[in-house]
Amino acid sequence: MLSFDRLIAEAQAAPFSGWDFSWLDARSRAEEPPWRYTAEVTARAGAATAMLDMGTGGGEVLAGIEPRPARTVATEAWPPNVPVAARRLRPLGIPVVQCGGAPDNMSEEGVRADPGRAGRLPFADGAFGLVINRHESFRGDEVCRVLAPGGAFITQQVDYHSNDDLYRLLGLAPPPEPETWLPLAVDQLTAAGLSIAGTAAGQAIRYFEHIGAVVYYLENIAWAVPEYNLQACRPRLLAAWQAQDAWPWAMTERRFLVVAAKPRGQPVSVRRGK
């Protein structure tokens, strides 16, 4: 069995690009939530003439979705991800557009009605019959604007308390948070003029094979536990690894899904508040 120090060194030296977690996937396994995001998308993609993937990351998920509309476009806000996504998606005929991300939906700015806030999508009104979004912030008014009447919006979001197990592993108190922000997401979409076709909330379990996989996760998803520092947390990490009966170590991840639709009778151009 590899030593604690060797596992940590390997995790720190492991590559990470775009949203490619193949190194971690080989050292952990994750259950699906009660639904499958890609299945929800593919069930509707075949009937759409155009599709937008918001926040494509490195294009990993979008590249695996088939069938896709002939006109499929992806956006990405984080500059280092844009060339990664372009290399993966352009050979598939999918252009990647860099544009600023929307405010965090849970922040004060994210719930304001001010149309001048960040997150405007650089596309014409009614351009897409399907807009998909996996773990990306969104402006409900902009989603509604770029959707054609009768079009659908599918979003899977990370819910509160998804990182509580990591906090406890590191000996830190999980941040105080509401139980869920699903009602807020629903409110933002309905306020924009969309109707809710369905919602689902649930959890998935990720099993880490060894401590190096946990460190890789903490290092590359820095927002999961902002207080994390390897040197400061090293004693707790070592103690966790030495508790061999705890491995593979399980972390509960909370997710929710919302499917919304733009009513057919609604004008393509959405009236914006002042």
VENTANOR-V731842 format. One record per pair of residues at least 6 apart in sequence whose ideal C-beta (glycine too) atoms are under 6 Angstrom apart, sorted by the first residue. I is the first residue (numbers start at 1). J is the second residue. D is the distance in Angstrom with one decimal. If there is no record, write none. Layout:
BEGIN
I:J:D
I:J:D
END
This chain:
BEGIN
4:238:5.6
4:241:5.3
7:210:5.5
7:211:5.5
7:212:3.4
8:215:5.6
10:212:5.5
11:212:4.0
11:215:4.3
11:216:4.2
14:23:4.5
14:216:5.8
16:220:4.8
17:84:5.5
18:57:5.7
18:58:1.9
18:81:5.3
18:84:3.6
19:57:3.0
19:58:4.6
19:60:5.5
20:58:5.4
20:60:5.9
24:213:5.9
24:216:5.5
27:209:4.9
27:213:4.1
28:206:5.9
28:207:5.9
28:208:4.8
28:209:6.0
28:213:4.9
29:207:5.2
30:204:6.0
30:206:4.4
31:204:4.6
31:205:4.9
32:204:6.0
33:202:4.5
33:204:4.7
33:255:4.7
34:202:4.2
35:200:5.3
35:257:5.5
37:134:5.9
37:156:4.6
38:65:5.8
40:154:5.4
41:65:5.6
41:132:5.3
41:154:5.8
42:65:6.0
44:130:5.6
44:152:5.5
45:51:6.0
45:67:6.0
45:68:5.8
46:67:5.1
48:69:4.8
48:129:3.7
48:130:3.9
49:69:5.8
49:129:5.3
50:69:5.4
50:71:4.1
50:128:4.7
50:129:5.7
51:69:4.6
51:72:4.7
51:130:4.4
52:73:5.3
52:128:4.6
52:131:4.7
53:62:4.7
53:74:4.4
53:132:5.2
54:75:5.5
54:133:4.3
54:136:4.9
55:136:2.8
56:62:5.2
56:74:3.8
56:76:5.2
56:85:5.2
57:81:5.7
58:81:5.7
58:84:4.2
58:85:5.3
59:85:3.9
59:88:4.1
59:89:4.3
61:134:5.9
62:74:5.8
63:88:5.5
72:94:5.0
73:95:5.7
74:89:5.9
74:94:5.8
74:96:4.9
75:97:5.0
75:99:5.2
76:82:5.1
76:85:5.4
77:100:5.8
77:101:3.5
82:98:4.7
85:96:4.7
86:96:4.6
89:96:5.7
99:122:5.3
100:118:5.2
101:137:5.8
102:119:2.8
102:137:4.3
102:138:5.3
102:139:4.7
103:109:4.1
103:110:4.1
103:118:5.9
104:110:5.0
104:137:5.4
105:137:5.3
106:181:5.3
109:117:5.9
113:273:4.5
115:272:4.2
119:139:4.3
120:142:5.9
121:142:4.8
121:146:5.3
123:146:4.9
125:145:5.5
125:268:4.6
125:269:4.8
126:148:4.4
126:268:3.5
127:146:5.2
128:146:5.5
129:148:5.2
129:151:4.5
130:152:5.5
131:143:5.6
131:147:5.9
131:153:4.8
132:154:5.0
133:155:4.1
134:156:5.1
135:158:5.6
140:188:4.3
140:189:4.7
140:192:3.4
141:192:4.6
141:270:6.0
143:153:5.2
144:192:4.3
144:193:5.0
144:194:5.4
144:262:5.9
144:270:5.0
145:270:4.8
147:262:4.3
149:262:5.6
149:264:4.6
149:266:5.7
150:264:4.4
151:262:5.0
152:261:5.2
153:260:4.5
154:259:5.3
155:258:5.3
156:255:6.0
156:257:5.0
157:256:5.6
159:180:5.3
159:254:4.0
159:255:5.9
159:256:5.3
160:177:4.1
160:178:5.9
160:180:6.0
161:254:5.5
162:253:4.9
162:254:4.7
163:224:4.6
163:225:5.9
164:174:4.1
165:251:4.3
165:252:5.8
166:225:5.2
167:174:4.3
169:240:5.7
170:233:4.9
170:236:5.2
171:236:4.6
172:227:5.9
182:201:5.7
182:256:4.6
185:258:5.6
186:196:5.7
189:260:4.8
193:266:6.0
193:270:5.9
194:260:4.1
194:262:5.8
195:261:5.3
195:263:6.0
196:260:5.4
197:259:4.4
197:261:5.2
198:259:4.7
199:258:5.2
200:257:4.5
201:256:4.2
203:252:5.3
203:254:5.0
204:253:5.0
205:250:5.3
205:252:5.9
206:251:4.9
206:253:5.8
207:248:4.2
207:250:5.4
208:214:5.0
208:248:5.9
208:249:4.8
209:248:5.2
211:237:5.8
211:241:4.0
218:228:4.9
END
